[in-house]
Amino acid sequence: MRRIISLLCIAISVVLPQLPIAFSDDVVPSFTADSPMSPPTWALLQRNLLKANADACEEFYNRYFDERGFLLCVERWGGDDGPDDAIENCHRWPILHALGADDRVLKLYKQAWEGHLRQYTQAKTTHVPFATDGMYYREFPVMFDWLHHAEGLTVFCNQGLSDPNDRNLLLRTRRFAGFYLNDHPQAQNYDTKHRIIKSMFTGSRGPLMRQATGLDWAGDPIEIEHRFELGHGERNYAEMVAHFKDYNDIVGDHPQNLLSTALGLNAFMLTGEARYRDWVLEYADAWRQRMVDNKNIIPTKIGLNGKIGGPDGKWYGSVYGWGFSVEVPQTGELAHRNTHYLGLPGFMNAYLLTGEDRFLDPWRKQINVINAQAKTKDGKTMYPRMFGDDGWYSYSTAKYTIGVEEIAFLTQKEEDLSQVSKTGWWGYLAGKNDAWPEQSLRSDLATVRKQVLASRADTTTPDTRLADDPMKLNPASIASLVQQTLGGLPTNKQGLVLHSRLRHFDPINRRAGLPSGCAALVQKLETDSTTVTLVNTDQLNAKTVTIQAGGYGEHQFTSGRIGTTSRKPKSDSESDHDDRSSFEIDSRTLTLTLEPGCGIDLVLETRRYVNQPTLAFPWDRVK
């Protein structure tokens, strides 16, 4: 078996005008893998899933968008079916392309995003006062909460994974982040003295500094009965407003606002300008200290004076707070709507920038504090989810586990990993359930098929369709690909930042993602190493792939071993044929050529969170 290892120092001096700062170049080790590997089933399934997703997204786009990129629907403002839902119909498409899907996906979601900005800048309200001149202003929502902002930015914030040199992306990222760094006189959303975002409603026209009304949340009056089926089950407009009648207390800061740190993080990763990084860390650190001061429970109400709990001292207050339980108008039942968990991504963003455990430790302790409030009822141990004037309530038999997987993924500490249920992907990484890769890929393939068939059976027309109606038919199903090829956490509806151990690039075609015909399977994630198999399923053509340490190059490869990565212990007879080769790397990237029908097993020693993250492609990072 021949293995050629040649360390090549590749100095690339391309400076793009969109990138005002030069990033440090890597010494890029490069070698050729020429050991035949019959394509494993998982590799063929990965390629099939990438193609099926791309084909299905194209069909979905042609059904629900026009040639301008406008969504074919009734345009409305609101928390039920507002602008964020319109572009959320392309949720996961940017990551799909960044995984290696056809360039059609990139073209389509960019066209949808450009159309979306025009469509909702032109769309106006008649009754909601702050959107009568346009729902978007300066290409950003005029003012709304970050639960909805984040859903409407999942396409935009992940575009840089595939298209970091797009000039409009750079300009918009600077502008959007600037709304929270007070760069614009009309959008003074941040209080630098108290390190708070001033309201739950913020945006390009600044913060809303009064109590919100049901109208602010529900949008203009609209005909409902026999025309639309609303996602929350409302039967008429009166019930839409009633749904939000108690959504009043929005002035002051809330953990949801930590989602805004994705804008600063993306601006830093595109420009390298420290001011964006500094703001992310300043704001995240302010919230970290609030958790510590509140006995390791994240408060959901911060007053304009920066004090926990605001004027009445209730740390659990505000809309979407720990004590936010409201009546469902059409049933009279009580619904518990506590979104404190949306603060976690902000701490994860700070960790991505620093690798400092202090940004995660209060949340780790919060998990323990809440589960310590357990009580026994009818012989069952019950755990709370809500807190009000009378203490903890809304108990269930499930432990509070929000953040367990995310913290374990980031830290790789044994104390954190021990809290994760070893099923599914986590079970596979723990050396169990070898059937998981194929099972998860087949499940995602089945989902694509199901979504396409449901879309073809959809009987809505543009005038009977709200912006959120097609969302449930979005065919993009990529969780298994993110886990397997990147060793990453699948992004959710508020997934503005990709957290992964690896990322792949095609240096020949100068694009993100695995080259055509290539597949990758991350088999182990350990504190200081990453185990991955790469295979070229193309039996006729060689492929070159660049592997990056981390979704944004935040990690560093230090050395590698080439050989078997078998998940099972070898027998004595097998050990004589190990033929491992070790090599030094000391780079955030590694480039290899996979000969036709060949594969390679790699164990990559990795120092994690030692580089400043960047969206620049490997060949665009210059000295």
URGI-V59982 format. One record per residue. N is the residue number from 0. RES is the residue in one small letter. SS is DSSP state (alpha for helix, beta for strand, coil for the rest). OMEGA is omega in degrees with one decimal (none if undefined). Layout:
N/RES/SS/OMEGA, N/RES/SS/OMEGA
This chain:
0/m/coil/-176.8, 1/r/coil/174.5, 2/r/beta/-178.9, 3/i/beta/179.6, 4/i/beta/179.3, 5/s/beta/179.6, 6/l/beta/-176.9, 7/l/coil/175.0, 8/c/coil/-176.3, 9/i/coil/179.6, 10/a/coil/-178.1, 11/i/coil/-173.2, 12/s/coil/177.9, 13/v/coil/178.7, 14/v/coil/-178.9, 15/l/coil/-177.2, 16/p/coil/-178.7, 17/q/coil/-176.6, 18/l/coil/-174.3, 19/p/coil/179.9, 20/i/coil/178.2, 21/a/coil/178.9, 22/f/coil/-179.2, 23/s/coil/180.0, 24/d/coil/177.6, 25/d/coil/163.4, 26/v/coil/-168.9, 27/v/coil/175.1, 28/p/beta/-178.0, 29/s/beta/176.2, 30/f/beta/-176.3, 31/t/beta/174.8, 32/a/beta/-176.1, 33/d/coil/175.6, 34/s/coil/-179.7, 35/p/beta/176.4, 36/m/coil/177.1, 37/s/coil/-173.4, 38/p/coil/175.9, 39/p/coil/179.9, 40/t/alpha/-178.7, 41/w/alpha/-179.5, 42/a/alpha/178.6, 43/l/alpha/178.3, 44/l/alpha/177.6, 45/q/alpha/179.3, 46/r/alpha/178.1, 47/n/alpha/-178.0, 48/l/alpha/176.9, 49/l/alpha/-179.7, 50/k/alpha/-179.2, 51/a/alpha/177.7, 52/n/alpha/-178.3, 53/a/alpha/179.3, 54/d/alpha/-178.2, 55/a/alpha/178.5, 56/c/alpha/178.0, 57/e/alpha/178.1, 58/e/alpha/178.3, 59/f/alpha/-179.6, 60/y/alpha/-178.1, 61/n/alpha/179.5, 62/r/alpha/-168.1, 63/y/alpha/178.3, 64/f/beta/175.5, 65/d/coil/-174.0, 66/e/coil/177.1, 67/r/coil/-172.2, 68/g/coil/177.1, 69/f/coil/173.2, 70/l/beta/-178.8, 71/l/coil/-175.0, 72/c/coil/171.4, 73/v/beta/-174.9, 74/e/coil/179.2, 75/r/coil/168.7, 76/w/coil/171.0, 77/g/coil/179.5, 78/g/coil/178.0, 79/d/coil/-168.8, 80/d/coil/-173.9, 81/g/coil/-177.5, 82/p/alpha/-178.7, 83/d/alpha/-179.7, 84/d/alpha/-175.9, 85/a/alpha/-178.5, 86/i/alpha/176.6, 87/e/alpha/174.8, 88/n/coil/176.8, 89/c/coil/178.0, 90/h/coil/178.8, 91/r/coil/-179.6, 92/w/alpha/178.5, 93/p/alpha/179.4, 94/i/alpha/175.5, 95/l/alpha/178.6, 96/h/alpha/-178.7, 97/a/alpha/175.6, 98/l/alpha/180.0, 99/g/coil/179.1, 100/a/coil/-176.0, 101/d/coil/-179.7, 102/d/alpha/174.9, 103/r/alpha/-177.3, 104/v/alpha/177.7, 105/l/alpha/-179.6, 106/k/alpha/-175.9, 107/l/alpha/-176.6, 108/y/alpha/173.9, 109/k/alpha/177.5, 110/q/alpha/177.6, 111/a/alpha/-179.2, 112/w/alpha/178.6, 113/e/alpha/177.5, 114/g/alpha/179.9, 115/h/alpha/-178.9, 116/l/alpha/178.0, 117/r/alpha/-175.7, 118/q/alpha/-173.6, 119/y/alpha/165.4, 120/t/alpha/177.5, 121/q/alpha/-178.1, 122/a/coil/-176.5, 123/k/coil/174.1, 124/t/coil/174.2, 125/t/coil/-176.0, 126/h/coil/179.7, 127/v/coil/-165.9, 128/p/alpha/-172.1, 129/f/alpha/-179.8, 130/a/alpha/-177.9, 131/t/coil/178.9, 132/d/coil/-179.6, 133/g/coil/179.2, 134/m/coil/173.4, 135/y/beta/176.0, 136/y/beta/-174.2, 137/r/coil/174.9, 138/e/coil/-179.1, 139/f/beta/178.5, 140/p/beta/-175.7, 141/v/coil/173.6, 142/m/coil/176.0, 143/f/beta/-177.1, 144/d/coil/-173.4, 145/w/alpha/169.9, 146/l/alpha/-178.4, 147/h/alpha/175.3, 148/h/alpha/-175.2, 149/a/alpha/178.0, 150/e/alpha/-179.7, 151/g/alpha/-178.0, 152/l/alpha/-176.3, 153/t/alpha/177.7, 154/v/alpha/-176.9, 155/f/alpha/-173.8, 156/c/alpha/178.1, 157/n/alpha/178.9, 158/q/coil/-178.0, 159/g/alpha/177.0, 160/l/alpha/-179.0, 161/s/alpha/-166.5, 162/d/alpha/-172.2, 163/p/coil/-177.0, 164/n/coil/177.1, 165/d/coil/-174.9, 166/r/alpha/178.4, 167/n/alpha/177.1, 168/l/alpha/180.0, 169/l/alpha/-178.8, 170/l/alpha/-178.3, 171/r/alpha/179.8, 172/t/alpha/175.8, 173/r/alpha/-176.6, 174/r/alpha/-176.4, 175/f/alpha/177.3, 176/a/alpha/-179.2, 177/g/alpha/175.8, 178/f/coil/-178.5, 179/y/coil/170.8, 180/l/coil/178.2, 181/n/coil/177.1, 182/d/coil/-173.0, 183/h/coil/-177.0, 184/p/coil/-178.6, 185/q/coil/-176.2, 186/a/coil/177.8, 187/q/coil/-173.7, 188/n/coil/-170.7, 189/y/beta/175.3, 190/d/beta/-175.1, 191/t/coil/-178.9, 192/k/coil/-176.3, 193/h/coil/179.2, 194/r/coil/177.7, 195/i/beta/163.5, 196/i/beta/-159.5, 197/k/coil/-174.3, 198/s/beta/171.4, 199/m/coil/175.9, 200/f/coil/176.7, 201/t/beta/178.1, 202/g/coil/-173.9, 203/s/coil/174.6, 204/r/coil/174.4, 205/g/coil/-177.3, 206/p/coil/172.8, 207/l/coil/-171.8, 208/m/coil/173.4, 209/r/coil/174.4, 210/q/coil/177.9, 211/a/coil/178.3, 212/t/coil/174.6, 213/g/alpha/178.3, 214/l/alpha/179.2, 215/d/alpha/-177.7, 216/w/alpha/-171.0, 217/a/alpha/-178.5, 218/g/coil/-174.9, 219/d/coil/175.8, 220/p/coil/-177.6, 221/i/coil/174.5, 222/e/coil/-177.0, 223/i/coil/-170.6, 224/e/coil/178.6, 225/h/coil/-179.6, 226/r/coil/-177.4, 227/f/coil/170.0, 228/e/coil/-173.6, 229/l/coil/-176.4, 230/g/coil/179.9, 231/h/coil/175.8, 232/g/coil/179.0, 233/e/coil/-176.3, 234/r/coil/-179.7, 235/n/coil/-176.4, 236/y/alpha/179.3, 237/a/alpha/178.2, 238/e/alpha/175.3, 239/m/alpha/179.4, 240/v/alpha/179.8, 241/a/alpha/177.0, 242/h/alpha/-174.8, 243/f/coil/-172.4, 244/k/coil/-179.3, 245/d/coil/-179.1, 246/y/coil/-170.4, 247/n/coil/-169.5, 248/d/coil/-175.8, 249/i/coil/-176.8, 250/v/beta/-174.6, 251/g/coil/-173.3, 252/d/beta/-178.6, 253/h/coil/-179.4, 254/p/alpha/177.0, 255/q/alpha/-175.1, 256/n/alpha/175.7, 257/l/alpha/175.8, 258/l/alpha/-179.4, 259/s/alpha/-179.8, 260/t/alpha/176.9, 261/a/alpha/178.4, 262/l/alpha/177.6, 263/g/alpha/179.6, 264/l/alpha/179.1, 265/n/alpha/178.1, 266/a/alpha/177.6, 267/f/alpha/-177.0, 268/m/alpha/176.1, 269/l/alpha/-172.2, 270/t/alpha/-174.4, 271/g/coil/-177.4, 272/e/coil/-171.8, 273/a/alpha/-176.1, 274/r/alpha/179.4, 275/y/alpha/177.1, 276/r/alpha/-177.6, 277/d/alpha/-179.9, 278/w/alpha/178.2, 279/v/alpha/-177.2, 280/l/alpha/178.0, 281/e/alpha/-176.8, 282/y/alpha/178.5, 283/a/alpha/-179.7, 284/d/alpha/176.7, 285/a/alpha/178.8, 286/w/alpha/176.3, 287/r/alpha/-179.7, 288/q/alpha/177.3, 289/r/alpha/176.6, 290/m/alpha/179.5, 291/v/alpha/-178.9, 292/d/alpha/-178.9, 293/n/coil/176.2, 294/k/coil/174.6, 295/n/coil/167.9, 296/i/coil/-178.4, 297/i/coil/178.9, 298/p/coil/179.5, 299/t/coil/177.3, 300/k/coil/173.9, 301/i/beta/-177.6, 302/g/coil/-179.9, 303/l/coil/175.7, 304/n/coil/179.5, 305/g/coil/-176.6, 306/k/coil/177.5, 307/i/beta/176.8, 308/g/coil/-180.0, 309/g/alpha/-173.8, 310/p/alpha/-177.3, 311/d/alpha/174.8, 312/g/coil/-178.1, 313/k/coil/-177.5, 314/w/coil/-176.4, 315/y/coil/-173.8, 316/g/coil/176.2, 317/s/coil/172.0, 318/v/coil/-179.3, 319/y/coil/179.5, 320/g/coil/179.2, 321/w/coil/-178.6, 322/g/coil/-174.4, 323/f/coil/175.8, 324/s/beta/-173.1, 325/v/beta/-179.4, 326/e/beta/174.3, 327/v/coil/-169.9, 328/p/coil/-174.9, 329/q/coil/-179.1, 330/t/coil/-176.2, 331/g/coil/179.6, 332/e/coil/-179.9, 333/l/beta/178.6, 334/a/beta/-179.9, 335/h/beta/-173.5, 336/r/coil/-177.6, 337/n/coil/-176.4, 338/t/coil/178.1, 339/h/alpha/-175.3, 340/y/alpha/179.5, 341/l/alpha/174.0, 342/g/alpha/-176.1, 343/l/alpha/179.5, 344/p/alpha/178.1, 345/g/alpha/176.9, 346/f/alpha/177.0, 347/m/alpha/177.2, 348/n/alpha/177.4, 349/a/alpha/178.2, 350/y/alpha/177.3, 351/l/alpha/-179.1, 352/l/alpha/-169.9, 353/t/alpha/-172.1, 354/g/coil/-176.1, 355/e/coil/-175.6, 356/d/coil/-178.0, 357/r/alpha/178.9, 358/f/alpha/-179.1, 359/l/alpha/-171.7, 360/d/alpha/177.5, 361/p/alpha/179.2, 362/w/alpha/175.9, 363/r/alpha/179.8, 364/k/alpha/177.3, 365/q/alpha/178.6, 366/i/alpha/-179.7, 367/n/alpha/-179.2, 368/v/alpha/-177.5, 369/i/alpha/-179.7, 370/n/alpha/176.2, 371/a/coil/178.1, 372/q/coil/-177.4, 373/a/coil/174.7, 374/k/beta/-178.1, 375/t/beta/178.0, 376/k/beta/-179.1, 377/d/coil/178.0, 378/g/coil/-179.0, 379/k/beta/176.2, 380/t/beta/-175.1, 381/m/beta/-176.9, 382/y/beta/-174.2, 383/p/coil/174.7, 384/r/coil/-174.1, 385/m/beta/177.0, 386/f/beta/-179.9, 387/g/beta/-178.3, 388/d/coil/-178.0, 389/d/coil/177.0, 390/g/beta/-176.1, 391/w/beta/177.8, 392/y/beta/-175.2, 393/s/coil/-178.2, 394/y/coil/173.2, 395/s/beta/-178.3, 396/t/coil/-179.2, 397/a/coil/175.2, 398/k/coil/171.6, 399/y/coil/-176.0, 400/t/coil/-179.1, 401/i/coil/179.2, 402/g/coil/-177.2, 403/v/alpha/-177.2, 404/e/alpha/-177.6, 405/e/alpha/-179.5, 406/i/alpha/179.4, 407/a/alpha/179.8, 408/f/alpha/-175.5, 409/l/alpha/-172.4, 410/t/alpha/-174.4, 411/q/coil/176.3, 412/k/coil/-177.9, 413/e/alpha/-179.7, 414/e/alpha/178.3, 415/d/alpha/179.7, 416/l/alpha/-178.5, 417/s/coil/-179.0, 418/q/coil/-175.6, 419/v/coil/176.2, 420/s/coil/-176.0, 421/k/coil/175.0, 422/t/coil/177.6, 423/g/alpha/-178.2, 424/w/alpha/-178.8, 425/w/alpha/175.7, 426/g/alpha/178.4, 427/y/alpha/179.5, 428/l/alpha/179.3, 429/a/coil/178.0, 430/g/coil/179.8, 431/k/coil/171.2, 432/n/coil/179.5, 433/d/coil/179.4, 434/a/coil/-173.7, 435/w/alpha/-177.0, 436/p/alpha/-179.4, 437/e/alpha/-178.6, 438/q/alpha/-177.3, 439/s/alpha/177.6, 440/l/alpha/178.0, 441/r/alpha/178.4, 442/s/alpha/178.0, 443/d/alpha/175.9, 444/l/alpha/178.6, 445/a/alpha/178.4, 446/t/alpha/177.7, 447/v/alpha/-179.9, 448/r/alpha/-179.5, 449/k/alpha/-178.4, 450/q/alpha/179.5, 451/v/alpha/179.7, 452/l/alpha/178.8, 453/a/alpha/178.2, 454/s/alpha/179.6, 455/r/alpha/179.6, 456/a/coil/-178.1, 457/d/coil/-177.0, 458/t/coil/-179.5, 459/t/coil/173.6, 460/t/coil/-177.3, 461/p/alpha/-178.9, 462/d/alpha/173.2, 463/t/alpha/-175.2, 464/r/coil/173.0, 465/l/beta/-172.8, 466/a/coil/-177.1, 467/d/coil/-177.9, 468/d/coil/-179.2, 469/p/alpha/-175.0, 470/m/alpha/-178.0, 471/k/alpha/-179.4, 472/l/alpha/178.3, 473/n/coil/-172.3, 474/p/coil/-173.7, 475/a/coil/-178.2, 476/s/coil/-166.3, 477/i/coil/-174.9, 478/a/alpha/-177.5, 479/s/alpha/179.6, 480/l/alpha/177.9, 481/v/alpha/-179.1, 482/q/alpha/-172.5, 483/q/alpha/-173.6, 484/t/alpha/-176.3, 485/l/alpha/-169.4, 486/g/coil/-172.5, 487/g/beta/176.1, 488/l/coil/174.9, 489/p/coil/-179.3, 490/t/coil/178.6, 491/n/coil/-176.5, 492/k/coil/177.4, 493/q/coil/-174.2, 494/g/coil/-176.3, 495/l/coil/-176.5, 496/v/coil/179.0, 497/l/coil/174.7, 498/h/coil/-176.7, 499/s/beta/179.7, 500/r/coil/-177.9, 501/l/beta/163.5, 502/r/beta/-175.2, 503/h/beta/179.6, 504/f/beta/175.9, 505/d/beta/-175.1, 506/p/coil/179.2, 507/i/coil/-179.8, 508/n/coil/175.3, 509/r/coil/179.1, 510/r/beta/176.5, 511/a/beta/174.0, 512/g/coil/176.2, 513/l/coil/174.3, 514/p/coil/-179.9, 515/s/coil/179.4, 516/g/coil/-177.2, 517/c/beta/177.3, 518/a/beta/-178.7, 519/a/beta/178.3, 520/l/beta/173.9, 521/v/beta/-174.8, 522/q/beta/-179.9, 523/k/beta/170.0, 524/l/beta/179.1, 525/e/beta/-175.0, 526/t/coil/-174.3, 527/d/coil/177.3, 528/s/beta/179.0, 529/t/beta/-178.5, 530/t/beta/-174.1, 531/v/beta/172.2, 532/t/beta/174.7, 533/l/beta/-177.4, 534/v/beta/174.4, 535/n/beta/-178.4, 536/t/coil/177.5, 537/d/coil/-176.5, 538/q/coil/-174.5, 539/l/coil/-171.6, 540/n/coil/175.1, 541/a/coil/178.9, 542/k/beta/177.3, 543/t/beta/-177.6, 544/v/beta/173.3, 545/t/beta/178.8, 546/i/beta/179.2, 547/q/beta/178.2, 548/a/beta/-179.4, 549/g/coil/-179.8, 550/g/coil/-177.7, 551/y/coil/179.6, 552/g/coil/-177.2, 553/e/coil/178.6, 554/h/coil/179.9, 555/q/beta/171.7, 556/f/beta/-179.9, 557/t/beta/176.7, 558/s/beta/-178.9, 559/g/beta/173.9, 560/r/beta/178.7, 561/i/beta/178.9, 562/g/coil/-177.0, 563/t/coil/172.1, 564/t/coil/-177.1, 565/s/coil/-179.9, 566/r/coil/-179.1, 567/k/coil/177.4, 568/p/coil/-179.6, 569/k/coil/173.9, 570/s/coil/179.4, 571/d/alpha/-178.9, 572/s/alpha/-179.8, 573/e/alpha/-175.0, 574/s/alpha/179.1, 575/d/coil/-176.5, 576/h/coil/-176.6, 577/d/coil/177.2, 578/d/coil/177.0, 579/r/coil/174.1, 580/s/beta/179.3, 581/s/beta/179.4, 582/f/beta/177.3, 583/e/beta/179.5, 584/i/beta/-174.9, 585/d/beta/-178.3, 586/s/beta/175.0, 587/r/coil/177.4, 588/t/beta/179.0, 589/l/beta/-178.2, 590/t/beta/177.7, 591/l/beta/175.1, 592/t/beta/177.5, 593/l/beta/178.0, 594/e/coil/-177.7, 595/p/coil/176.9, 596/g/coil/-177.7, 597/c/beta/178.6, 598/g/beta/-178.2, 599/i/beta/174.2, 600/d/beta/-177.6, 601/l/beta/166.8, 602/v/beta/-173.6, 603/l/beta/175.2, 604/e/beta/-168.1, 605/t/beta/167.8, 606/r/beta/-170.6, 607/r/coil/175.8, 608/y/coil/177.9, 609/v/coil/178.1, 610/n/coil/172.5, 611/q/coil/-176.3, 612/p/coil/179.2, 613/t/coil/175.0, 614/l/coil/179.4, 615/a/coil/175.1, 616/f/coil/-176.9, 617/p/alpha/-177.0, 618/w/alpha/177.7, 619/d/alpha/178.6, 620/r/coil/-172.8, 621/v/coil/179.6, 622/k/coil/none
